[in-house]
């Protein structure tokens, strides 16, 4: 009796166009989006925790109008209640700034799934944490919800008094601007300077070390 013919087939049907089974791919969009959101949450959470801790200590230990010298008169700790934006700007527009902060938070969370660059995640995480840190003050501190005054306590030279949240927002924004100018895009792609130099090693050849390893192999 002749042996029955055995037809070779793929174990999962990924290579059979007619099998109806899609080929294996990378992480799905919801999975990737959740991972990015988790990274943003960790970065923002660290900023918020540090901001709340330092503000609590400032309110407990500092007296308004009685600055504490750290480095002469250049760096001091000075307790200030700020109704404006970062660095005491736009005073008197507290509720407007609260709405703006809410919009910033929602936009960052809404579009987080599009992020592929770790540096962009860091920058947006800092901005998110800083915005939420000051937003907590505006919601929960006196004189009332959405009108609360932000606690500022760090004074450096002529620069307006600020806090940890302000620093996070500014540092994050500067990082994002630098990344954009250099051509490092939020989706992980590169353009401009980054595209010209990203895959070039010291001798000007494309691919650099990885190409040489492939040749040697």
ZIKAVEN-V844358 format. One line per field, one symbol per residue. ss: DSSP state (H for helix, E for strand, - for the rest). psi: psi as a letter, one per 30 degrees, with the letter a starting at -180 (. if undefined). A space follows every 50 residues. Layout:
ss=???
psi=???
This chain:
ss=----------------------------HHHHHHHHHHHHHHHHHHHHHH HHHHHHHHHHH-E--E-EEEE---EEEEEEEE---HHH-----HHHHHHH HHHHHHHHHH-HHH---HHHHHHHHHHHHHHHHHHHHHHH---------E EEEEEE--EEEE-HHHHHHHHHHHHHHHHHHH-E-----E-HHHHHH--E -----E--HHHHHHHH-
psi=kkkkkkkklkeggfgjfgffkklkaakleeeeeeeeeeeeeeeeeeeeee eeeeeeeeeefkkkgilkkeibgejljjkkjkfaakhglhkfheeeeeee eeeeeeeeeegeffkfkeeeeeeeeeeeeeeeefeeefefllflkfgkkk jkfkkjbfklkaaeeeeeeeeeeeeeeeeeefgjlfgflklbeeeefegk afggkkebeeeeeeee.
